[in-house]
Amino acid sequence: MLYIGCPQWSSSAWKGNLFSRQCKNADMLSEYAQHFNSVEGNTSFYADPSPNTVLRWAASVPDEFKFTFKFHRRFSHELQLTNVQHELTNWLNLFAPLFEKTGQIMLQLPKAFAPQHLAKLAAFIDLLPKELNY
């Protein structure tokens, strides 16, 4: 299947175009999913959603819809891929209700990432559940 989507699902500029004029912000994802079958959840890089938000996202899209999320920046930028197991477990548990609707999870590395950091990256990759796509 070909997945096509945008880097976001909510834009007030889309009201009256992609979305109905009366579309509420809370309904933008479900309206977006009527036109596209994938989206990048870029906000996951900057902030963790609440558990209720994750459940709402899962309920807002059809089964065949796919999200692409970014690991939170704390893993790559703040913790620099070191001593992340506890935080990673918590983050993955938070997103678990969306795993069936997740195409892949991206790790955005910092500008300062260099070849000497490859061992840290390999150790991080070893912590990741094998059943997910990255």
TILO-569534 format. One record per atom (N, C-alpha, C): x, y, z; residue in one letter. Coordinates in steps of 0.05 Angstrom, whole numbers, padded with zeros to 5 digits, always signed. Atoms other than C-alpha are relative to their C-alpha. Layout:
BEGIN
XYZA
...
END
This chain:
BEGIN
+00017-00024+00000M
+00000+00000+00000M
+00018+00025+00000M
-00014-00026+00001L
+00023+00071-00015L
-00012+00018+00022L
+00009-00018-00021Y
+00020+00118+00045Y
+00008+00028-00008Y
-00005-00028+00006I
+00014+00192+00032I
-00012+00017+00022I
+00010-00017-00021G
+00008+00246+00084G
+00017+00025+00002G
-00013-00026-00005C
+00032+00313+00111C
+00015-00002+00027C
-00015+00000-00025P
+00079+00332+00169P
-00017+00009+00024P
+00019-00008-00022Q
+00018+00354+00210Q
-00028-00006-00009Q
+00028+00004+00007W
-00056+00343+00213W
-00018+00023+00008W
+00017-00022-00008S
-00080+00408+00241S
+00011+00027-00010S
-00007-00026+00010S
-00077+00474+00205S
-00026+00016-00004S
+00025-00016+00004S
-00129+00529+00210S
-00002+00009-00029S
+00002-00007+00028A
-00111+00547+00138A
-00015-00020-00017A
+00014+00021+00015W
-00142+00481+00116W
-00030+00001+00004W
+00029-00002-00004K
-00211+00500+00143K
-00012+00013-00024K
+00013-00009+00024G
-00257+00510+00085G
+00013-00011-00026G
-00013+00013+00023N
-00209+00473+00039N
+00001-00030+00005N
-00002+00029-00006L
-00187+00405+00065L
-00021-00007+00021L
+00019+00004-00021F
-00231+00411+00127F
-00025+00017-00005F
+00024-00017+00002S
-00302+00436+00133S
+00006+00026+00016S
-00004-00026-00013R
-00307+00509+00155R
-00005-00002+00030R
+00007+00002-00028Q
-00338+00489+00221Q
+00016-00021+00016Q
-00016+00021-00012C
-00286+00436+00237C
+00013+00011+00026C
-00012-00007-00025K
-00264+00440+00310K
+00029-00012+00000K
-00028+00010-00002N
-00190+00431+00327N
+00001-00029+00008N
+00000+00028-00009A
-00206+00366+00363A
-00008-00020-00021A
+00010+00018+00022D
-00237+00338+00299D
+00019+00001-00024D
-00016-00003+00024M
-00181+00357+00251M
+00014-00026-00008M
-00013+00025+00007L
-00146+00289+00255L
-00019-00018-00015L
+00020+00017+00013S
-00209+00251+00237S
-00007+00010-00028S
+00005-00011+00027E
-00223+00299+00179E
+00024-00004-00018E
-00024+00004+00015Y
-00151+00295+00157Y
+00001-00029-00011Y
-00001+00028+00007A
-00156+00219+00156A
-00021-00008-00022A
+00018+00005+00023Q
-00213+00224+00105Q
+00013+00006-00026Q
-00014-00008+00025H
-00163+00251+00054H
+00027-00013-00003H
-00027+00012+00000F
-00096+00219+00073F
+00000-00025+00017F
-00001+00024-00015N
-00076+00152+00100N
+00025-00001+00018N
-00024-00001-00016S
-00013+00174+00137S
+00005+00029+00009S
-00007-00026-00010V
+00014+00232+00178V
+00025-00002+00017V
-00023-00001-00019E
+00078+00252+00214E
-00009+00014+00025E
+00006-00012-00026G
+00066+00264+00287G
+00024+00014+00011G
-00025-00015-00006N
+00122+00315+00293N
+00000+00010+00029N
+00001-00011-00027T
+00098+00340+00361T
+00013-00019+00020T
-00011+00019-00019S
+00124+00276+00394S
+00030+00005+00005S
-00028-00007-00004F
+00195+00303+00385F
+00003+00022+00022F
-00001-00023-00018Y
+00179+00364+00428Y
-00014-00004+00027Y
+00015+00004-00025A
+00129+00340+00480A
-00014-00027-00001A
+00015+00025-00002D
+00097+00277+00504D
-00030+00006+00002D
+00029-00003-00003P
+00022+00273+00493P
-00010-00013+00025P
+00012+00014-00023S
-00023+00253+00550S
-00010-00028-00009S
+00012+00026+00007P
-00047+00181+00552P
-00027+00002-00013P
+00026-00004+00012N
-00117+00206+00536N
+00002+00010-00029N
-00004-00010+00027T
-00091+00243+00475T
+00008-00023-00019T
-00009+00023+00016V
-00057+00179+00449V
-00025-00017-00007V
+00024+00016+00005L
-00123+00141+00457L
-00019+00015-00020L
+00017-00015+00018R
-00161+00197+00422R
+00011-00001-00029R
-00012+00002+00027W
-00112+00196+00363W
-00006-00027-00012W
+00005+00027+00010A
-00120+00121+00357A
-00029-00004-00009A
+00029+00002+00007A
-00196+00127+00356A
-00008+00018-00023A
+00007-00020+00020S
-00195+00184+00306S
+00006-00008-00029S
-00008+00008+00027V
-00167+00146+00247V
-00008-00029-00006V
+00007+00028+00007P
-00186+00082+00209P
+00024-00019+00005P
-00020+00021-00006D
-00148+00017+00221D
+00024+00001-00018D
-00022+00001+00019E
-00106+00023+00158E
+00017+00025+00000E
-00015-00025-00002F
-00081+00093+00175F
+00026-00005+00014F
-00027+00003-00012K
-00007+00099+00193K
+00011+00027+00010K
-00014-00023-00011F
+00027+00150+00238F
+00030-00005-00003F
-00029+00000-00003T
+00101+00166+00235T
+00007+00019+00023T
-00007-00017-00023F
+00126+00191+00301F
+00031+00003+00002F
-00028-00004-00006K
+00193+00219+00323K
+00004-00007+00030K
-00007+00003-00028F
+00226+00196+00387F
+00004+00028+00012F
-00003-00026-00013H
+00225+00253+00437H
+00030+00008+00000H
-00027-00011+00002R
+00287+00297+00433R
+00016-00006+00025R
-00015+00006-00024R
+00306+00279+00504R
+00019-00024-00004R
-00017+00023+00005F
+00334+00213+00478F
+00025+00008-00015F
-00022-00006+00018S
+00378+00241+00423S
+00015+00026+00007S
-00013-00026-00005H
+00392+00313+00444H
+00007+00004+00029H
-00005-00006-00029E
+00386+00316+00520E
+00017-00023+00013E
-00014+00022-00012L
+00408+00246+00542L
+00023-00011-00019L
-00020+00008+00020Q
+00451+00237+00479Q
+00003-00031-00002Q
+00002+00029+00004L
+00428+00164+00473L
+00013-00016+00023L
-00014+00013-00022T
+00459+00148+00541T
-00019-00003+00024T
+00018+00005-00023N
+00422+00117+00601N
-00029+00006-00005N
+00027-00007+00009V
+00356+00120+00565V
-00020-00023+00005V
+00018+00023-00001Q
+00326+00051+00581Q
-00026+00006+00015Q
+00025-00005-00016H
+00277+00074+00635H
-00018+00020-00015H
+00015-00020+00015E
+00255+00136+00596E
-00012-00012-00026E
+00009+00012+00024L
+00250+00095+00532L
-00023-00019+00005L
+00022+00018-00007T
+00206+00042+00565T
-00025+00016+00005T
+00024-00017-00006N
+00159+00096+00591N
-00011+00012-00025N
+00009-00012+00025W
+00156+00130+00523W
-00014-00021-00018W
+00013+00021+00016L
+00141+00065+00487L
-00026-00009+00012L
+00025+00007-00013N
+00088+00047+00538N
-00022+00021-00006N
+00019-00022+00006L
+00055+00115+00526L
-00012-00003-00028L
+00008+00002+00028F
+00052+00103+00451F
-00011-00028-00008F
+00009+00027+00007A
+00033+00029+00455A
-00028-00002-00011A
+00026+00002+00013P
-00041+00041+00440P
-00001+00007-00030P
-00002-00008+00029L
-00019+00068+00372L
+00018-00018-00016L
-00020+00016+00015F
+00031+00014+00353F
-00012-00013-00025F
+00012+00012+00024E
-00017-00021+00305E
-00005+00020-00022E
+00004-00021+00020K
-00027+00046+00270K
+00026+00016-00004K
-00026-00015+00003T
+00047+00066+00271T
+00015-00013-00023T
-00016+00010+00022G
+00085+00058+00206G
+00029-00002+00008G
-00027+00000-00010Q
+00152+00077+00235Q
+00004+00022+00021Q
-00008-00020-00019I
+00185+00116+00290I
+00028+00009-00008I
-00026-00012+00009M
+00242+00163+00271M
+00016+00010+00023M
-00018-00011-00019L
+00302+00182+00311L
+00014+00023-00014L
-00013-00024+00011Q
+00324+00253+00295Q
+00025+00006+00016Q
-00025-00004-00014L
+00397+00259+00313L
+00008+00030+00000L
-00008-00028-00001P
+00428+00325+00335P
+00022+00007-00021P
-00020-00009+00019K
+00473+00366+00290K
+00028-00009+00008K
-00027+00007-00010A
+00532+00348+00334A
+00006-00030-00002A
-00005+00029+00002F
+00523+00273+00321F
+00023-00005-00019F
-00023+00005+00017A
+00588+00246+00293A
+00007-00030+00002A
-00007+00029+00000P
+00620+00178+00277P
+00008-00011+00027P
-00008+00010-00026Q
+00648+00172+00347Q
-00024-00007+00018Q
+00024+00006-00015H
+00576+00168+00372H
-00015-00025-00010H
+00014+00024+00012L
+00558+00106+00330L
-00004-00022+00021L
+00004+00021-00020A
+00568+00059+00389A
-00024+00006+00018A
+00024-00008-00015K
+00516+00098+00429K
-00025-00005-00016K
+00023+00005+00018L
+00469+00094+00370L
-00006-00030-00001L
+00004+00029+00002A
+00479+00019+00364A
-00012-00011+00027A
+00011+00009-00026A
+00466+00010+00439A
-00030+00008+00003A
+00028-00009-00001F
+00402+00051+00433F
-00017-00018-00018F
+00015+00018+00019I
+00379+00009+00373I
-00005-00027+00013I
+00003+00026-00013D
+00391-00054+00414D
-00023+00000+00021D
+00021-00002-00020L
+00340-00029+00465L
-00028+00000-00012L
+00026-00003+00013L
+00284-00021+00414L
-00014-00026-00005L
+00015+00024+00006P
+00229-00072+00408P
+00002-00008-00030P
-00004+00008+00028K
+00240-00113+00345K
-00025+00000-00017K
+00025+00002+00015E
+00166-00115+00326E
-00009+00027-00012E
+00007-00026+00011L
+00164-00041+00310L
+00019+00008-00023L
-00017-00009+00023N
+00192-00005+00248N
+00012+00027+00007N
-00015-00024-00007Y
+00244+00050+00254Y
+00013+00011-00025Y
END
